[in-house]
Amino acid sequence: MTLTGNKNYVIRSIDGLTPPFATVNSSVVAMVDGAIYNSARVETRNIIITISPLIPVEANRNALYKYFPIKKKIRLYYENGMKHVYIDGYVDSIDGSLFEISQTLTISIICLEPYWKSQILSNADVSDTEGLFEFPFAIPSDGIEFSRINKTSTVNIVNYGDVEIGMIIELIADDYVSNPTIYRTATGEMFSLIYYMHPKDKITINTNRNSKSIILTRNGEKSNIINSLVMGSVWFELDLGDNIFSYKCDDGAN
């Protein structure tokens, strides 16, 4: 359902699009002015849409109940001149007066994860395929190279957002690989696995908050290998701007 320019509804207002409130925890020390910072957290986001259904009012109001089902999870998309983002939330309430000449409904959506997410995925590869096949061509007896995989040991991932975020890392083996480790070069922090990968294995690492996981895909079957995580490993988050990572393996890094 697209609300912008919708001939069946008039949007009166939308609140909750700007950054949500934060709770700052502090401690008071006797005989000291002010307080000492302890921690801070961002509260859930509450998006409130005030909307008026147009004629036929009854049918259009009932359609809203379908698109905004109470207690159900929905996804909202928001676009402007600079951003194309979305957020997931749960319909908290949809209320209004049914006996006014011009009906107005208020839809409340609670977003447990308060940050907007980009609709455009950002990818960074530590290897890329270089095409080598050109016309005209001739194939010698020992064959020709159609393409070549170029590999590097470092990669720069740029976070263009407004807050630190997690990421999804995919490790794909084209040979036997043992104990892969990823490093953040700026701090020396590492994320390491004690695991022996087979050719065509894929390990998917999700470092996003509330979604942390390490999944192995082998021969089309998925399994949880989070128990292979080395103690002391850091679930990386992307800082604002540049983030440079490198990797190594005990065997098979090439």
N, C-alpha and C positions, 0 to 999 in steps of 0.2 A: 504494500500500500504506500503510495507516494502522497504526502500531505501538501507539499509545495504546489500551488496552482491547482489543487483538487477542486473541481466544480461542485462537489457535494458537501464541502466543509469550509468553514472559516476558522483559521488559527488565530485565537485571541492573544495567546502568549505561550512561550516555552521557557521555563526556568530550570536551572541546574546544568546548563551547558558549560559554564565557566568552572575553573578548578574548585573542588569541594573543600570543606573545612578540614583543618588539621588539629589534632589534639597534642599539645606539648606538655609533657610530664616534667616536673621540676621538684626540687627539694629546697626547703628553707633552712638556712643555717643561722643559729642564734648569733645575734650581735653583728650580722653581716647584712648589708643592704641587698635587696633584690633576692634572687634565687639562683640555684645551680641547675643547669640543664641535665636531664636524665635521658629522655628519649622523646620521640615524636612519631605519630602515625597519622595517616590520612583516613578520614571517615568514609563510609559508603556514600555513593552519589545518589541523590534523589532528583530525578527529572520529572517535572510536572508540566503536563500539556493541557492547556485550556482551549477547548475547541467547541464550535457551534455547528451542529448538523443543519444542512439546508433542506429545502423541500425536495423529495418527501422526507420529512423529519423522522418519522417513525422507522422507516426502512434504513435510513442512513445511520440512525442511532444504534439500531440492532447490528448493523454491519461493524460498528466500532467494537461492540462486545466480542465479535468474532476475531477481529484483528488484535484486540487487547484483552485476551481471556484472563480473568482474575486468577492469581497465584501462579500463572504459567510463565515460563521463560520466553522472552522475545529478544529480538535484536534490532537496534535502532541505528540507522545510517545518517550521517550528517556531513554535508558538503558546503564549502564556501570557496572563495577565490584562492585559498592557500592549502586547505586540508580536505582530504577525503577519508573519513574515519568512521568507526562503528563502535558500539558498546552493547554488551549483553546485560539484561536486567529482568526482574520479575515484577509483574503487574501487582502493585500493592492495593490499589483501589481505582474504581472508575465511578464517579459520583456526580450528581447534578440534580436540578429541579426538572421534573417532568410536566409541570403545570404552568410554566411561563410561556408567553407567546413566542419568545425567542429563547429556545433551550440552549443551555451551556453546560458542557460536561468537563470535569476535571479528572485527568488520568495521572495517577501517581505510579512511577516506576522506580524500584529500588535496584541500584547497580552495586552488587557486592564487590566487584573489582572496579574501583572508581575511575580508572584511566581509560581514555579513548584509545583505540588501536587503529593503526593505518590499514586501509583497504589494500594498499600496495605492498606486496612482500619484497623485502630486501635480501638479496643473496650475495654471498662472497665465497669464491672457490679458491682452494689452495692448489687446484690443478685445472687446466683448461685444454681443450682439444684444438690443435692447429691443423687446418685442412691443407693437404699437400697435393691433392689431385688436380691437375690442370689440363686444359685442352690447348693445342693438340698434344697427344701423348703416344708413347710407345712403351710396351712392356718387355723389358729384358728377361732373359732366362731365369735370373735370380729374383724376379719380381720387383715391384715398386711399393713405396710407402704411400698409402692413401691418407693417413693422418698420424699425428703424433701427440701424445699426452705430455704436456709440459707441467712440471711440478715445482713448487716452491715450498720452503719450510716455514714461511711466515705469511700472514694475511692481515690486512687492516679492515676492520669493520667499523663503519661510521654510523653512529646513532644520531639521527637528525631530529629525534623527538625532544620532549621537554623533561622527561624523567628517566632514571635508570631502569632498564628492562632486562628480562631474561632473553634467552635465545634457544634455537633448536640447532644442534650440531649433528651432522651425519658423517660417520666414518665408514667408508666403503673400501673393502680390501680386494685387490686384484691378485693377491698372493697370500701366503701365510704370514700373519703379523702377530707379534706377541707384545702385550702390555703397552698399549698406546697411552701417551701422556700429552696433555695440552697445557701450554704455559701462557700466562699473561706477562708479556715481556717487561712492562713498566713496573710491575710489583714483584715478579717472581712467583706469584701464586700459581698453583698447578691443579689440574683435574686429571687423575690417573686411574686407570683400570688394570687389574690383574686378570687378563683374559687372552686366550689364544684364538685369533680370528682365522677362519678358513677363507679360501678364495670365494668371492661373491657375497661374503657376509656383509651385513649392514648393521651398524650400531647407531641408534637414534637417541641422542641425549637431549632432554628437555630441561632447561634451567629456569623456566618461568615459575614465579611464585604460585604455590598451590597446585602446580602441575608437574613437579619434579619427577623424572623417570629416566631409566636407562633400559631400552628395549633392543633386543637382538632379533634380526630377521635372517633366518637361514632356511634355504629351500622353501621359501614361501610361508614358513611358520614363524610366529613371533613368541618370544619368551622374555620374561623379566630377569635381567642380570644385575640388578642394583647391588646385589651382594658382592659383586666384583669390584666395587668402588674402594679405592685405597683410603684408609683413614687419614684425615688431614686435608683431603681434597676440598676445593672451593667450588661451589656452584656459581659459575661466573654470571655476572650481570654486566650489561654494556653501559659504560659511563657515557655522558653526553660528549659528542664529538668522536675523535679517533680512539680505536681500541685495537691494539696490535697483539696478535696471538701467534705462537709457534707450536710445533709439535715434535715429538720424537717417539720412537718405539725401541724396545730391546732388540727386536729383530724384524726385518721387513719394512723399514721406514721408506724405502725407495719403491 
